[in-house]
Amino acid sequence: MKNLWNSFIVAFSMYSKIPMPRADWTRENMKYSMCFFPWVGLAIGALEFGWFHLAVWLGFGTIFRTAVLVLIPVLVTGGIHLDGLLDTADAMSSWREKERRLEILKDSHAGAFAVIIGLCYFVICFGAASEVTRETLPVLCLAFGISRTFSALSVENFPNANPKGTAAVFGNNSLKNIVNVTMAVYLLLFLAAGVLLNPFLGILLMTAAAFVFVYHYHMALKYFGGITGDLAGFFVSLCELVMLLTIIIGNRIAGMIG
C-alpha cells in the first residue's frame, strides 16, 4: 500500500504542480507511478467542469470563461506537456537528420517555429473551447484522462530514443504488464463513460484519440527513432486539441443531422 501511495506522489509531482508530500524516486516508488498518470487528467477535467459551471453561475462572459478553460491544463501541469509540443515543433521544422532532431529536443531555447506553433495552438484552442456547451462539457472532461492513458501506453511500449531521458526512466522503472492492463481498463472505463454521456461523441472521442496515438507511434519512430519525454508531451497536447475539435465539430454535425 505504501508503494502505491508513493507511486501516486511521484506521478503527481512529475506531471502536475499540485502540492504533494515528498517521496524518493526509487524503483520501488516508481513501479506503479504511470498507473496514476491519467489521474492528473481526471483532476484537470474536474477543474474544467467546476470552472465552467461556476463561470456560468457568476455570469462571466464567454471570453473570460474560455480563457480560463484553456489555461487550466497549463496551470495544473506547469506546462510540461506544452514544452514537449514546442520542442517537437522546433525539431520537426528543422528538417535535419534524426540525431540533430534529438539534439534540438534537448535544447532549452525556443526557436521561431516553437513560438509560431505555440501561438497557433492557443488560438485554435481558444476558438474551439469557446464552442463548448453544457452538453459537450462532460465528454470533453474525459479527454484529459484519455490523452494521458494513451501517453502512458506509449511510454511503456514504444522504443526509447533517449535511454537516459524522462520517458525511459518512467518506462524502465515501472511494472510494464501491470501498467498496460491498468491502462486497458482505464480506456474501457473512459469509453463506457463517454457512451453513457453521449453515445455519438463518446465513440468519436475515443476514435480520435486512437488515430492520434497511431500517428504518434509512426512519427516518433520515423523521425526520432522512438519516444522521448518531449514527444510524450507533444502527444498529450496534440491529442487533447484533436479531441476538443472532434467534440465540437461532431456535436455541430449531429445537431445539423438531428
SEGU-65872 format. One record per residue (C-alpha): x, y, z; residue number from 1. Coordinates in nm, 3 decimals, padded with zeros to 5 digits. Each point is the difference from the previous one (the first is absolute). Last residue first. Layout:
BEGIN
R      xx      yy      zz   k
R       X       Y       Z NUM
...
REM end
This chain:
BEGIN
R      xx      yy      zz   k
R -03.088  01.586 -03.600 258
R  00.242  00.011 -00.292 257
R  00.100  00.360  00.071 256
R  00.029 -00.064  00.373 255
R  00.212 -00.310 -00.055 254
R  00.229  00.202 -00.230 253
R  00.039  00.269  00.266 252
R  00.070 -00.258  00.271 251
R  00.260 -00.171 -00.217 250
R  00.170  00.332 -00.072 249
R  00.007  00.092  00.371 248
R  00.110 -00.343  00.117 247
R  00.254 -00.065 -00.274 246
R  00.163  00.339  00.051 245
R  00.046 -00.071  00.371 244
R  00.125 -00.352 -00.073 243
R  00.253  00.137 -00.251 242
R  00.122  00.260  00.250 241
R  00.030 -00.256  00.279 240
R  00.193 -00.239 -00.223 239
R  00.240  00.271 -00.115 238
R  00.090  00.108  00.352 237
R  00.030 -00.356  00.137 236
R  00.202 -00.112 -00.304 235
R  00.244  00.290  00.019 234
R  00.054 -00.076  00.368 233
R  00.087 -00.361 -00.086 232
R  00.230  00.132 -00.273 231
R  00.175  00.221  00.255 230
R  00.046 -00.291  00.240 229
R  00.153 -00.208 -00.278 228
R -00.141 -00.276 -00.220 227
R  00.173 -00.181 -00.284 226
R  00.230  00.032 -00.302 225
R -00.054  00.374 -00.027 224
R -00.156  00.068 -00.341 223
R -00.143 -00.336 -00.103 222
R -00.045 -00.153  00.345 221
R -00.165  00.301  00.162 220
R -00.215  00.079 -00.304 219
R -00.125 -00.358 -00.038 218
R -00.095 -00.034  00.366 217
R -00.151  00.348  00.027 216
R -00.215 -00.060 -00.309 215
R -00.138 -00.318  00.161 214
R -00.069  00.192  00.323 213
R -00.166  00.283 -00.194 212
R -00.234 -00.254 -00.162 211
R -00.080 -00.155  00.339 210
R -00.083  00.340  00.150 209
R -00.240  00.076 -00.286 208
R -00.171 -00.337  00.040 207
R -00.039  00.052  00.375 206
R -00.169  00.338 -00.051 205
R -00.223 -00.121 -00.284 204
R -00.126 -00.289  00.212 203
R -00.091  00.236  00.284 202
R -00.136  00.265 -00.237 201
R -00.254 -00.238 -00.154 200
R -00.098 -00.180  00.320 199
R -00.027  00.315  00.215 198
R  00.044 -00.019  00.376 197
R -00.037 -00.378  00.023 196
R  00.220 -00.046 -00.307 195
R  00.269  00.221  00.149 194
R -00.008 -00.182  00.333 193
R  00.027 -00.338 -00.172 192
R  00.290  00.121 -00.214 191
R  00.177  00.145  00.303 190
R -00.052 -00.325  00.191 189
R  00.131 -00.209 -00.290 188
R  00.300  00.230 -00.033 187
R  00.070 -00.021  00.373 186
R -00.012 -00.380 -00.008 185
R  00.251 -00.006 -00.286 184
R  00.220  00.245  00.192 183
R -00.004 -00.228  00.305 182
R  00.091 -00.303 -00.211 181
R  00.292  00.189 -00.155 180
R  00.120  00.133  00.336 179
R -00.010 -00.346  00.158 178
R  00.188 -00.155 -00.291 177
R  00.264  00.276 -00.006 176
R  00.085  00.007  00.371 175
R  00.166  00.340  00.004 174
R  00.364  00.101  00.031 173
R  00.089 -00.036 -00.368 172
R -00.296  00.201 -00.126 171
R  00.037  00.283  00.249 170
R  00.373  00.039 -00.057 169
R -00.032 -00.055 -00.375 168
R -00.261  00.275 -00.033 167
R  00.217  00.237  00.202 166
R  00.310 -00.051 -00.211 165
R  00.301 -00.227  00.053 164
R -00.081 -00.252 -00.274 163
R -00.083  00.284 -00.245 162
R -00.187 -00.125 -00.306 161
R -00.187 -00.250  00.215 160
R -00.200 -00.266 -00.184 159
R -00.378  00.029  00.050 158
R -00.170 -00.224  00.257 157
R -00.006  00.157  00.346 156
R  00.034  00.366 -00.097 155
R -00.252 -00.048 -00.282 154
R -00.250 -00.170  00.231 153
R  00.039  00.284  00.251 152
R -00.077  00.248 -00.279 151
R -00.316 -00.194 -00.089 150
R -00.119  00.031  00.358 149
R  00.111  00.362  00.016 148
R -00.211  00.095 -00.302 147
R -00.301 -00.189  00.139 146
R  00.016  00.174  00.339 145
R -00.001  00.346 -00.152 144
R -00.270 -00.098 -00.252 143
R -00.250 -00.103  00.268 142
R -00.075  00.366  00.078 141
R -00.102  00.051 -00.364 140
R -00.282 -00.253  00.040 139
R -00.134  00.188  00.303 138
R  00.026  00.337 -00.185 137
R -00.193 -00.099 -00.315 136
R -00.349  00.053  00.141 135
R  00.082  00.307  00.210 134
R  00.158  00.154 -00.307 133
R  00.351  00.025 -00.144 132
R  00.020  00.233 -00.301 131
R  00.236  00.244  00.174 130
R  00.236 -00.295  00.050 129
R  00.048 -00.026 -00.378 128
R  00.099  00.364 -00.044 127
R  00.229 -00.005  00.303 126
R  00.165 -00.324 -00.103 125
R  00.047  00.131 -00.356 124
R  00.168  00.316  00.129 123
R  00.201 -00.186  00.262 122
R  00.148 -00.243 -00.251 121
R  00.069  00.269 -00.261 120
R  00.198  00.200  00.256 119
R  00.197 -00.305  00.109 118
R  00.064 -00.105 -00.360 117
R  00.144  00.342 -00.081 116
R  00.210  00.016  00.316 115
R  00.134 -00.351 -00.049 114
R  00.072  00.078 -00.365 113
R  00.208  00.302  00.096 112
R  00.220 -00.199  00.235 111
R -00.035 -00.048  00.373 110
R  00.323 -00.062  00.191 109
R  00.025 -00.296  00.239 108
R  00.162 -00.223 -00.263 107
R -00.077 -00.366  00.076 106
R -00.250 -00.034 -00.284 105
R  00.248  00.174 -00.232 104
R  00.256 -00.271  00.073 103
R -00.254 -00.269 -00.086 102
R -00.072  00.174 -00.331 101
R  00.374  00.009 -00.073 100
R  00.029 -00.376  00.049  99
R -00.297 -00.067 -00.229  98
R  00.129  00.209 -00.292  97
R -00.121  00.356 -00.053  96
R -00.335  00.129 -00.122  95
R  00.025  00.276  00.263  94
R -00.376  00.031  00.026  93
R -00.031 -00.339  00.170  92
R  00.247  00.093  00.274  91
R -00.147  00.345  00.063  90
R -00.357 -00.135  00.013  89
R  00.117 -00.283  00.227  88
R  00.144  00.250  00.247  87
R -00.326  00.196 -00.006  86
R -00.223 -00.305  00.055  85
R  00.229 -00.135  00.273  84
R -00.016  00.333  00.183  83
R -00.379 -00.017 -00.029  82
R  00.014 -00.333  00.182  81
R  00.191  00.146  00.296  80
R -00.205  00.321  00.005  79
R -00.012  00.018  00.379  78
R -00.240 -00.293 -00.007  77
R -00.286  00.162  00.193  76
R  00.062  00.347 -00.145  75
R  00.022 -00.121 -00.359  74
R -00.307 -00.222  00.029  73
R -00.199  00.289  00.158  72
R  00.109  00.258 -00.259  71
R -00.240 -00.094 -00.281  70
R -00.303 -00.015  00.231  69
R  00.112  00.329  00.158  68
R  00.001  00.175 -00.336  67
R -00.335 -00.155 -00.092  66
R -00.180  00.140  00.304  65
R  00.157  00.342 -00.055  64
R -00.105  00.009 -00.366  63
R -00.346 -00.152  00.054  62
R -00.107  00.263  00.251  61
R -00.022 -00.055  00.373  60
R -00.348 -00.034  00.152  59
R  00.104 -00.132  00.337  58
R -00.199 -00.320 -00.057  57
R  00.145 -00.041 -00.350  56
R  00.354  00.047  00.132  55
R -00.063 -00.246  00.283  54
R -00.137 -00.256 -00.246  53
R  00.300  00.026 -00.228  52
R  00.245  00.012  00.293  51
R -00.130 -00.320  00.158  50
R  00.008 -00.201 -00.322  49
R  00.348  00.124 -00.091  48
R  00.122 -00.070  00.355  47
R -00.139 -00.354 -00.013  46
R  00.159 -00.059 -00.341  45
R  00.337  00.120  00.129  44
R -00.022 -00.236  00.298  43
R -00.098 -00.286 -00.233  42
R  00.300  00.080 -00.218  41
R  00.230 -00.022  00.301  40
R -00.166 -00.335  00.069  39
R  00.119 -00.114 -00.343  38
R  00.358 -00.007  00.139  37
R -00.099 -00.221  00.293  36
R  00.079 -00.335 -00.162  35
R  00.323  00.156 -00.127  34
R  00.122  00.017  00.361  33
R -00.041 -00.372  00.072  32
R  00.369 -00.098 -00.008  31
R  00.119  00.345  00.102  30
R  00.025 -00.033  00.379  29
R  00.178 -00.335 -00.015  28
R  00.237  00.123 -00.272  27
R  00.092  00.298  00.215  26
R -00.114  00.355 -00.060  25
R -00.012  00.094  00.366  24
R -00.336  00.128  00.125  23
R -00.082  00.346  00.133  22
R -00.360  00.098  00.071  21
R -00.191  00.151 -00.294  20
R -00.104  00.349 -00.108  19
R -00.182 -00.006 -00.337  18
R  00.247  00.126 -00.259  17
R -00.059 -00.301 -00.222  16
R  00.178 -00.269 -00.201  15
R  00.305 -00.075  00.211  14
R -00.134  00.060  00.351  13
R -00.333 -00.157 -00.093  12
R  00.162 -00.319 -00.126  11
R  00.252 -00.018  00.285  10
R -00.271  00.050  00.262   9
R -00.218 -00.275 -00.148   8
R  00.300 -00.232 -00.013   7
R  00.063  00.078  00.368   6
R -00.359 -00.089  00.085   5
R  00.016 -00.323 -00.200   4
R  00.332 -00.096  00.159   3
R -00.145  00.063  00.348   2
R -00.290 -00.233 -00.076   1
REM end
